[in-house]
Amino acid sequence: MLKPDPIVLRRLVDEYETLTAAPATAPESRIADLAYTLCVSTGTRDVGRALATARAWLAQDGRGTAAAAAPAAV
């Protein structure tokens, strides 16, 4: 299984966590779509496990961090 791009994975995790923190403002279908995408991306069937796997992968690869995703100052 190929790991997803760290920057894309970081955005996916961030969006999922943001929407689940305030589920009343987020459409249920979007949360379900994100959960499904996380599970498929990490090869698991459980959202909690998918998040843990994604976080572990991001910890191994610094490109998925917020600092790495920000554009460099010129």
C-alpha positions as CSV (number, residue, x, y, z in Angstrom):
1,M,0.0,0.0,0.0
2,L,1.3,3.4,-0.9
3,K,1.1,6.1,1.7
4,P,-0.9,9.2,0.7
5,D,1.0,12.5,0.2
6,P,1.7,13.9,3.6
7,I,0.4,17.4,2.8
8,V,-2.9,16.1,1.5
9,L,-3.1,13.7,4.5
10,R,-2.5,16.6,6.9
11,R,-5.3,18.7,5.3
12,L,-7.6,15.7,5.5
13,V,-6.9,15.1,9.2
14,D,-7.2,18.8,10.0
15,E,-10.5,19.2,8.2
16,Y,-12.0,16.0,9.8
17,E,-10.9,17.2,13.3
18,T,-12.3,20.7,12.7
19,L,-15.7,19.4,11.5
20,T,-16.0,16.8,14.2
21,A,-15.2,19.5,16.9
22,A,-18.3,21.4,15.9
23,P,-20.6,18.8,14.2
24,A,-23.7,21.0,14.5
25,T,-22.2,23.3,11.8
26,A,-21.0,20.6,9.5
27,P,-23.1,18.5,7.1
28,E,-23.1,14.9,8.2
29,S,-22.4,13.8,4.7
30,R,-19.1,15.8,4.6
31,I,-18.0,14.2,7.9
32,A,-18.9,10.8,6.6
33,D,-17.0,11.4,3.3
34,L,-13.9,12.5,5.3
35,A,-14.1,9.5,7.6
36,Y,-14.4,7.2,4.6
37,T,-11.4,8.9,2.8
38,L,-9.3,8.6,5.9
39,C,-10.1,4.9,6.3
40,V,-9.3,4.2,2.6
41,S,-6.1,6.3,2.7
42,T,-4.8,4.4,5.7
43,G,-6.1,0.9,4.8
44,T,-8.2,0.6,8.0
45,R,-11.9,0.2,8.7
46,D,-12.1,2.2,11.9
47,V,-11.9,6.0,11.9
48,G,-10.1,6.2,15.2
49,R,-7.4,3.8,14.0
50,A,-7.3,5.7,10.7
51,L,-6.6,8.9,12.5
52,A,-3.9,7.3,14.7
53,T,-2.3,5.8,11.6
54,A,-2.4,9.1,9.7
55,R,-0.9,11.0,12.7
56,A,1.9,8.4,13.0
57,W,2.7,8.7,9.3
58,L,2.7,12.5,9.6
59,A,5.1,12.3,12.6
60,Q,7.5,10.3,10.5
61,D,7.4,12.7,7.6
62,G,7.9,16.3,8.4
63,R,6.3,17.5,5.1
64,G,2.8,17.1,6.6
65,T,3.3,19.6,9.4
66,A,1.8,23.0,9.3
67,A,5.2,24.7,9.2
68,A,6.2,22.7,6.1
69,A,2.9,23.4,4.4
70,A,3.3,27.1,4.8
71,P,5.0,28.9,1.9
72,A,8.6,29.9,2.4
73,A,9.4,33.6,3.0
74,V,11.2,35.2,0.1
